[in-house]
Amino acid sequence: MLIVYGLITSAFVFSSLSTKAMGLAWILITGLGVFAGSNHLRTAHKNTAPSWLHVWLLCTGLALVFKVGLTAYWSDPWGERHGELRLFLGALAVYGLLCMQPFNQKVLVHFAHALSLSSVLGLFWVTWHDRGALPTHHIPWAGSLAMVSAFLLALSLKSDFSLGCRRLWFLGGLFAVMAVLASQTRGAYAIVFWWLGVCVHHVFVRPSVLASLKGRTQPTNIFVSGMVLFMALLVFAQTAVFERASQSLHDAAQEISVSQQSTAQGSNSSVGARIYMWQQSLAAIAESPWIGHGHDGRRQLLEDWAVAADSQEIKRLGHVHNEFLHQWIDHGLWGLSSQLLYLLGLVLMVWRLQRKNLGPAALAVAGITFVHLTSSMTNVNFAHNHYTASLSIFVSLSLWLSQLPPKQAA
């Protein structure tokens, strides 16, 4: 078992530098969970899974069934179903992880350390080499780092591990956010708002935190801390991370401005192509809202739109850069339902975990839900193995946090 944990930890360290490392981590965690779950069922002869896991199993199972049915109907490529299969197997694996006794807290500490180091390595790599040298497409890479940051933020704020560990994980999460900004992946920039919202709520809304600050922190220390933070923000404003992020947002504003004048004329830019395809998608969906157009039908639609708008940008694309519209075009309401089921399952799990006072798990799952929802608005993440492997892994790890003993639940 220690060898498996060591391999997973090593894979996490290099996950930002190699897609194979993240894939290996998924295989090991899923295999470990499925093995532990099957062994538990053979020996215990009873189902001890918590209620929130039943929700996740049901939602991932139904989503897979919906997509399998329409894939068979349209004779679409089965290779595109890796995302749904990964998430269902990951849900099965979580059952096994929750059945493993005793719960080894040191394992999560090592995993979190490894992910923090991976965030640093990813930041250095994307800053030094630019996003063109990333191990995979920059969009799923940034989405994966955004999930890492949400997971580490939950551990640093909600768990009761040592203060040193939690500070390290908080910094690791910040490095992950900076890596996302440096990648110039605008669809993942929403992670910044998640961090701001969670941190403001944690410090200024929770009475216990305010009381702690008032009781333990002198006014001088507060002033010094504020000055240090202000200076750190000034330094950050001069870095390549800030410059790339601000330039990326500036470019997006210009592309939107052109598209507002004419969506066809603006369709040769990154943002303009998205806006044009989204508008055309609504008409295509209205033609076949129930069963969609299938894989080949969607590809033909994209070709027609590229010719109509004389857009080389659309011509090179294979999807409409919106997960929900993409699934609706391909497989109609059944395809859209498959994606909405994931969101429904994640939201229900957050609600049930919060009701059980399982703060670390609830916040981690909520953060991953936010990342998945916001990034899916501007990209088809299920088209990338790296993203779906990351989503499966971090949902599994977040639910594993629900086994933290009561004395450690924040």
Stockholm file with secondary structure:
# STOCKHOLM 1.0

chainA/1-410         MLIVYGLITSAFVFSSLSTKAMGLAWILITGLGVFAGSNHLRTAHKNTAPSWLHVWLLCTGLALVFKVGLTAYWSDPWGERHGELRLFLGALAVYGLLCMQPFNQKVLVHFAHALSLSSVLGLFWVTWHDRGALPTHHIPWAGSLAMVSAFLLALSLKSDFSLGCRRLWFLGGLFAVMAVLASQTRGAYAIVFWWLGVCVHHVFVRPSVLASLKGRTQPTNIFVSGMVLFMALLVFAQTAVFERASQSLHDAAQEISVSQQSTAQGSNSSVGARIYMWQQSLAAIAESPWIGHGHDGRRQLLEDWAVAADSQEIKRLGHVHNEFLHQWIDHGLWGLSSQLLYLLGLVLMVWRLQRKNLGPAALAVAGITFVHLTSSMTNVNFAHNHYTASLSIFVSLSLWLSQLPPKQAA
#=GR chainA/1-410 SS CHHHHHHHHHHHHTTTTCHHHHHHHHHHHHHHHHHHHHHHHHHHCSCCCCHHHHHHHHHHHHHHHHHHHHHHHHTCCGGGGHHHHHHHHHHHHHHHHHHCSSCCHHHHHHHHHHHHHHHHHHHHHHHHHCGGGSSSCHHHHHHHHHHHHHHHHHHHHHBCSCHHHHHHHHHHHHHHHHHHHHTTCGGGTTHHHHHHHHHHIIIIICHHHHHHHHHHCCHHHHHHHHHHHHHHHHHHHTSHHHHHHHHHHHHHHHHHHHHHHCTTGGGGSHHHHHHHHHHHHHHHHHHSTTTCCHHHHHHHHHHHHHHHHTCHHHHTCSSCSCHHHHHHHHHHHHHHHHHHHHHHHHHHHHHHHHHTTCHHHHHHHHHHHHHHHHHHTSSCGGGCHHHHHHHHHHHHHHHHGGGSCGGGBC
#=GC SS_cons         CHHHHHHHHHHHHTTTTCHHHHHHHHHHHHHHHHHHHHHHHHHHCSCCCCHHHHHHHHHHHHHHHHHHHHHHHHTCCGGGGHHHHHHHHHHHHHHHHHHCSSCCHHHHHHHHHHHHHHHHHHHHHHHHHCGGGSSSCHHHHHHHHHHHHHHHHHHHHHBCSCHHHHHHHHHHHHHHHHHHHHTTCGGGTTHHHHHHHHHHIIIIICHHHHHHHHHHCCHHHHHHHHHHHHHHHHHHHTSHHHHHHHHHHHHHHHHHHHHHHCTTGGGGSHHHHHHHHHHHHHHHHHHSTTTCCHHHHHHHHHHHHHHHHTCHHHHTCSSCSCHHHHHHHHHHHHHHHHHHHHHHHHHHHHHHHHHTTCHHHHHHHHHHHHHHHHHHTSSCGGGCHHHHHHHHHHHHHHHHGGGSCGGGBC
//
